[in-house]
Amino acid sequence: MALTPVEIRHLAPPSAFRGYKKDHVDLLFAEIAASFEDVWRERADLADKVEQLEQDIVRYKELEALLRTTLVSAERAASELKEQARREADIILAEAHGEARAVQRRALAENERLVLETRLLKERLRTVLTVVEQAEDTLHGVKLDLPSEAEPEAA
């Protein structure tokens, strides 16, 4: 049978002839009751602490679940961003390759135009050179009657 501290304080053991000394027994019961009260108070405090810790555990478990959800969301977002960046990089790379091919085609076309223009200029220069050489040959064969500088001009 479990006794409370209050029951111990009001406990009155039967007395007998030549029994225990009443003052000494009362003092012993008071000390037992005080000690028992301390134990009960400590037990109540510990029960309150256990209850608080259980509430903390529940709160921490909820926080852990929230953190897990947040972490999974962050990982998913990071993965999606990486994939989006990869797709954008692929698009940019494809556009750059297309632009490079277009620049190369324009450069080749310009090169062909310049080569053709150079050939035409060479042909014209050859033609002009031939005409100049023929004119020079013609001029060498014909003696010109030019007034000499030593002869005064008749006025």
TORVEXRO-852134 format. One line per field, with one value per residue: residue in one letter; x, y, z of N, C-alpha, C in turn; residue number from 1. Coordinates in steps of 0.1 Angstrom, whole numbers. Layout:
N
resn (A | ...)
n_east (X | ...)
n_north (Y | ...)
n_up (Z | ...)
ca_east (X | ...)
ca_north (Y | ...)
ca_up (Z | ...)
c_east (X | ...)
c_north (Y | ...)
c_up (Z | ...)
resi (NUM | ...)
END
This chain:
155
resn (M | A | L | T | P | V | E | I | R | H | L | A | P | P | S | A | F | R | G | Y | K | K | D | H | V | D | L | L | F | A | E | I | A | A | S | F | E | D | V | W | R | E | R | A | D | L | A | D | K | V | E | Q | L | E | Q | D | I | V | R | Y | K | E | L | E | A | L | L | R | T | T | L | V | S | A | E | R | A | A | S | E | L | K | E | Q | A | R | R | E | A | D | I | I | L | A | E | A | H | G | E | A | R | A | V | Q | R | R | A | L | A | E | N | E | R | L | V | L | E | T | R | L | L | K | E | R | L | R | T | V | L | T | V | V | E | Q | A | E | D | T | L | H | G | V | K | L | D | L | P | S | E | A | E | P | E | A | A)
n_east (8 | 6 | 17 | 9 | 27 | 12 | -5 | 15 | 24 | 1 | 1 | -3 | 12 | 3 | 6 | 24 | 29 | 59 | 67 | 78 | 95 | 76 | 81 | 105 | 97 | 77 | 93 | 109 | 89 | 82 | 106 | 107 | 83 | 90 | 111 | 99 | 80 | 98 | 107 | 83 | 77 | 100 | 95 | 71 | 81 | 98 | 80 | 67 | 88 | 93 | 69 | 72 | 95 | 85 | 67 | 85 | 98 | 78 | 75 | 100 | 101 | 81 | 94 | 116 | 103 | 94 | 118 | 129 | 110 | 115 | 141 | 140 | 124 | 141 | 162 | 149 | 142 | 168 | 177 | 159 | 166 | 192 | 188 | 172 | 191 | 210 | 195 | 191 | 218 | 224 | 207 | 217 | 243 | 237 | 226 | 248 | 265 | 250 | 251 | 279 | 282 | 268 | 283 | 307 | 298 | 292 | 317 | 331 | 317 | 323 | 350 | 351 | 339 | 358 | 381 | 372 | 368 | 395 | 406 | 393 | 403 | 430 | 429 | 420 | 441 | 461 | 451 | 452 | 479 | 488 | 477 | 491 | 517 | 515 | 509 | 532 | 551 | 542 | 546 | 574 | 581 | 573 | 585 | 586 | 580 | 590 | 594 | 626 | 642 | 663 | 659 | 646 | 613 | 593 | 579)
n_north (-12 | 22 | 51 | 85 | 117 | 133 | 114 | 100 | 120 | 122 | 98 | 76 | 56 | 27 | 28 | 12 | -4 | 4 | 10 | 25 | 57 | 84 | 111 | 108 | 90 | 106 | 126 | 111 | 102 | 127 | 135 | 114 | 120 | 145 | 139 | 121 | 139 | 155 | 136 | 131 | 156 | 160 | 138 | 147 | 170 | 158 | 143 | 164 | 174 | 153 | 153 | 178 | 173 | 153 | 168 | 185 | 166 | 158 | 183 | 186 | 164 | 172 | 194 | 182 | 167 | 188 | 200 | 179 | 178 | 203 | 201 | 180 | 194 | 215 | 201 | 190 | 214 | 224 | 204 | 207 | 233 | 228 | 211 | 228 | 248 | 233 | 226 | 252 | 259 | 240 | 250 | 275 | 268 | 254 | 275 | 291 | 274 | 273 | 300 | 303 | 286 | 301 | 324 | 313 | 304 | 329 | 340 | 323 | 327 | 354 | 352 | 337 | 356 | 376 | 363 | 358 | 384 | 393 | 377 | 388 | 414 | 409 | 399 | 421 | 438 | 425 | 427 | 455 | 459 | 445 | 461 | 485 | 476 | 470 | 495 | 508 | 495 | 502 | 529 | 530 | 522 | 542 | 573 | 602 | 636 | 658 | 690 | 701 | 711 | 727 | 740 | 771 | 782 | 791 | 822)
n_up (0 | -9 | 5 | 10 | 14 | 31 | 44 | 58 | 76 | 93 | 104 | 131 | 151 | 170 | 205 | 231 | 263 | 275 | 249 | 219 | 220 | 220 | 211 | 197 | 177 | 164 | 154 | 136 | 118 | 108 | 95 | 76 | 62 | 51 | 36 | 18 | 7 | -7 | -26 | -39 | -50 | -66 | -83 | -95 | -107 | -125 | -140 | -152 | -167 | -184 | -199 | -211 | -226 | -243 | -257 | -270 | -285 | -303 | -316 | -327 | -344 | -362 | -372 | -384 | -404 | -419 | -427 | -442 | -463 | -473 | -481 | -500 | -519 | -525 | -536 | -558 | -572 | -577 | -594 | -615 | -623 | -632 | -653 | -670 | -675 | -689 | -711 | -722 | -727 | -746 | -767 | -771 | -779 | -803 | -818 | -820 | -835 | -858 | -866 | -869 | -891 | -910 | -911 | -921 | -946 | -958 | -958 | -975 | -998 | -1003 | -1006 | -1030 | -1047 | -1045 | -1056 | -1082 | -1090 | -1089 | -1109 | -1131 | -1130 | -1135 | -1161 | -1174 | -1169 | -1182 | -1208 | -1211 | -1208 | -1230 | -1250 | -1245 | -1250 | -1277 | -1287 | -1280 | -1296 | -1320 | -1319 | -1318 | -1343 | -1359 | -1369 | -1353 | -1361 | -1343 | -1331 | -1323 | -1294 | -1297 | -1320 | -1330 | -1328 | -1355 | -1358)
ca_east (0 | 15 | 12 | 12 | 33 | 2 | -9 | 26 | 23 | -9 | 2 | -2 | 14 | -2 | 17 | 22 | 37 | 73 | 69 | 87 | 94 | 66 | 88 | 115 | 89 | 71 | 104 | 112 | 78 | 83 | 117 | 102 | 73 | 97 | 119 | 89 | 75 | 108 | 107 | 71 | 79 | 109 | 88 | 61 | 89 | 103 | 69 | 65 | 99 | 91 | 58 | 78 | 104 | 77 | 62 | 96 | 101 | 68 | 78 | 112 | 97 | 74 | 104 | 124 | 95 | 94 | 131 | 130 | 102 | 122 | 153 | 135 | 120 | 153 | 170 | 141 | 144 | 182 | 178 | 152 | 174 | 204 | 182 | 169 | 204 | 216 | 187 | 194 | 231 | 223 | 201 | 227 | 253 | 231 | 225 | 262 | 270 | 243 | 257 | 292 | 281 | 264 | 295 | 316 | 293 | 293 | 332 | 334 | 311 | 330 | 363 | 349 | 337 | 371 | 389 | 367 | 371 | 409 | 408 | 388 | 412 | 442 | 426 | 419 | 455 | 468 | 446 | 457 | 493 | 490 | 474 | 502 | 529 | 513 | 510 | 547 | 557 | 537 | 553 | 588 | 582 | 570 | 594 | 579 | 587 | 588 | 604 | 636 | 643 | 673 | 654 | 636 | 600 | 590 | 567)
ca_north (0 | 34 | 62 | 99 | 124 | 137 | 102 | 97 | 130 | 119 | 84 | 75 | 42 | 24 | 28 | 1 | -2 | 3 | 10 | 35 | 70 | 92 | 123 | 103 | 84 | 117 | 133 | 102 | 103 | 141 | 134 | 105 | 127 | 156 | 132 | 116 | 150 | 159 | 126 | 133 | 169 | 157 | 130 | 156 | 178 | 149 | 140 | 176 | 175 | 142 | 158 | 188 | 166 | 146 | 178 | 189 | 155 | 160 | 195 | 183 | 155 | 180 | 203 | 173 | 164 | 200 | 201 | 168 | 182 | 214 | 195 | 173 | 205 | 222 | 192 | 189 | 227 | 224 | 195 | 213 | 244 | 223 | 206 | 240 | 254 | 224 | 228 | 265 | 258 | 233 | 259 | 286 | 261 | 251 | 288 | 295 | 266 | 278 | 313 | 300 | 281 | 312 | 333 | 306 | 304 | 342 | 342 | 315 | 334 | 366 | 347 | 333 | 368 | 383 | 355 | 361 | 398 | 393 | 371 | 397 | 425 | 404 | 398 | 435 | 444 | 418 | 433 | 469 | 458 | 441 | 473 | 494 | 471 | 472 | 510 | 512 | 489 | 511 | 542 | 528 | 520 | 555 | 584 | 614 | 648 | 667 | 701 | 699 | 722 | 736 | 748 | 780 | 781 | 803 | 829)
ca_up (0 | -11 | 14 | 5 | 25 | 41 | 53 | 67 | 86 | 102 | 109 | 146 | 154 | 184 | 216 | 240 | 275 | 272 | 235 | 213 | 225 | 211 | 204 | 187 | 165 | 157 | 146 | 126 | 108 | 101 | 85 | 65 | 54 | 44 | 25 | 9 | 0 | -17 | -37 | -47 | -57 | -77 | -93 | -103 | -116 | -136 | -149 | -161 | -176 | -194 | -207 | -219 | -236 | -253 | -266 | -278 | -295 | -313 | -323 | -335 | -355 | -372 | -379 | -392 | -416 | -427 | -433 | -452 | -474 | -479 | -487 | -513 | -528 | -529 | -546 | -571 | -578 | -582 | -606 | -626 | -628 | -639 | -666 | -678 | -679 | -699 | -724 | -727 | -732 | -759 | -776 | -774 | -787 | -816 | -825 | -823 | -846 | -870 | -869 | -874 | -905 | -919 | -913 | -929 | -960 | -963 | -960 | -987 | -1010 | -1005 | -1011 | -1044 | -1054 | -1047 | -1066 | -1096 | -1094 | -1091 | -1122 | -1141 | -1130 | -1141 | -1175 | -1179 | -1169 | -1193 | -1220 | -1212 | -1210 | -1244 | -1258 | -1243 | -1257 | -1291 | -1289 | -1279 | -1308 | -1331 | -1317 | -1321 | -1357 | -1366 | -1365 | -1351 | -1364 | -1332 | -1331 | -1313 | -1285 | -1301 | -1331 | -1326 | -1335 | -1364 | -1353)
c_east (9 | 8 | 17 | 20 | 24 | -3 | 3 | 26 | 12 | -10 | 4 | 0 | 8 | 9 | 14 | 31 | 51 | 76 | 79 | 85 | 86 | 73 | 98 | 108 | 83 | 81 | 108 | 102 | 79 | 94 | 113 | 93 | 80 | 105 | 110 | 83 | 85 | 108 | 95 | 72 | 89 | 103 | 78 | 69 | 94 | 92 | 66 | 75 | 97 | 80 | 64 | 87 | 96 | 71 | 73 | 99 | 91 | 71 | 90 | 110 | 90 | 84 | 113 | 116 | 95 | 107 | 134 | 123 | 109 | 134 | 150 | 131 | 132 | 161 | 162 | 143 | 158 | 183 | 171 | 160 | 186 | 199 | 179 | 181 | 211 | 209 | 190 | 208 | 231 | 217 | 211 | 238 | 249 | 230 | 239 | 268 | 263 | 249 | 271 | 292 | 277 | 275 | 305 | 311 | 295 | 308 | 336 | 329 | 319 | 344 | 362 | 347 | 350 | 381 | 385 | 370 | 386 | 412 | 405 | 398 | 426 | 440 | 426 | 433 | 463 | 464 | 452 | 472 | 496 | 488 | 486 | 514 | 527 | 514 | 525 | 554 | 554 | 545 | 568 | 590 | 579 | 579 | 585 | 587 | 583 | 598 | 614 | 637 | 654 | 669 | 644 | 623 | 598 | 578 | 560)
c_north (12 | 45 | 75 | 106 | 129 | 126 | 99 | 107 | 127 | 105 | 84 | 60 | 39 | 24 | 17 | 4 | -5 | 3 | 21 | 49 | 78 | 103 | 118 | 97 | 95 | 124 | 124 | 103 | 117 | 141 | 125 | 112 | 138 | 150 | 127 | 127 | 155 | 149 | 128 | 146 | 166 | 148 | 138 | 165 | 170 | 146 | 152 | 178 | 165 | 147 | 169 | 183 | 159 | 156 | 183 | 179 | 156 | 172 | 193 | 174 | 163 | 189 | 194 | 170 | 176 | 202 | 191 | 173 | 194 | 210 | 188 | 184 | 212 | 214 | 191 | 202 | 228 | 215 | 201 | 225 | 239 | 218 | 218 | 247 | 246 | 226 | 242 | 266 | 251 | 242 | 269 | 280 | 259 | 264 | 293 | 287 | 271 | 291 | 312 | 295 | 292 | 321 | 326 | 306 | 318 | 345 | 335 | 322 | 347 | 363 | 344 | 346 | 376 | 376 | 358 | 375 | 400 | 388 | 381 | 409 | 421 | 404 | 412 | 441 | 438 | 425 | 447 | 468 | 454 | 453 | 483 | 489 | 473 | 487 | 514 | 507 | 498 | 524 | 541 | 527 | 533 | 565 | 596 | 626 | 658 | 678 | 699 | 712 | 732 | 745 | 758 | 779 | 794 | 809 | 836)
c_up (0 | -2 | 8 | 17 | 35 | 50 | 62 | 79 | 97 | 107 | 124 | 149 | 168 | 194 | 225 | 252 | 271 | 257 | 231 | 220 | 215 | 204 | 193 | 175 | 157 | 148 | 134 | 114 | 101 | 91 | 73 | 56 | 46 | 33 | 14 | 0 | -11 | -29 | -45 | -55 | -69 | -88 | -101 | -112 | -128 | -146 | -158 | -171 | -188 | -204 | -217 | -230 | -247 | -263 | -275 | -289 | -307 | -322 | -332 | -346 | -366 | -380 | -388 | -405 | -425 | -434 | -444 | -465 | -481 | -487 | -500 | -523 | -534 | -539 | -559 | -579 | -585 | -595 | -618 | -632 | -636 | -653 | -675 | -683 | -690 | -712 | -730 | -733 | -745 | -770 | -781 | -783 | -801 | -824 | -829 | -834 | -859 | -875 | -875 | -888 | -914 | -921 | -923 | -944 | -966 | -967 | -973 | -999 | -1013 | -1011 | -1026 | -1052 | -1056 | -1056 | -1080 | -1100 | -1096 | -1105 | -1133 | -1142 | -1137 | -1156 | -1181 | -1180 | -1180 | -1207 | -1222 | -1215 | -1225 | -1253 | -1257 | -1250 | -1272 | -1295 | -1289 | -1291 | -1320 | -1331 | -1321 | -1336 | -1365 | -1360 | -1363 | -1354 | -1353 | -1333 | -1320 | -1305 | -1290 | -1313 | -1326 | -1334 | -1344 | -1360 | -1364)
resi (1 | 2 | 3 | 4 | 5 | 6 | 7 | 8 | 9 | 10 | 11 | 12 | 13 | 14 | 15 | 16 | 17 | 18 | 19 | 20 | 21 | 22 | 23 | 24 | 25 | 26 | 27 | 28 | 29 | 30 | 31 | 32 | 33 | 34 | 35 | 36 | 37 | 38 | 39 | 40 | 41 | 42 | 43 | 44 | 45 | 46 | 47 | 48 | 49 | 50 | 51 | 52 | 53 | 54 | 55 | 56 | 57 | 58 | 59 | 60 | 61 | 62 | 63 | 64 | 65 | 66 | 67 | 68 | 69 | 70 | 71 | 72 | 73 | 74 | 75 | 76 | 77 | 78 | 79 | 80 | 81 | 82 | 83 | 84 | 85 | 86 | 87 | 88 | 89 | 90 | 91 | 92 | 93 | 94 | 95 | 96 | 97 | 98 | 99 | 100 | 101 | 102 | 103 | 104 | 105 | 106 | 107 | 108 | 109 | 110 | 111 | 112 | 113 | 114 | 115 | 116 | 117 | 118 | 119 | 120 | 121 | 122 | 123 | 124 | 125 | 126 | 127 | 128 | 129 | 130 | 131 | 132 | 133 | 134 | 135 | 136 | 137 | 138 | 139 | 140 | 141 | 142 | 143 | 144 | 145 | 146 | 147 | 148 | 149 | 150 | 151 | 152 | 153 | 154 | 155)
END
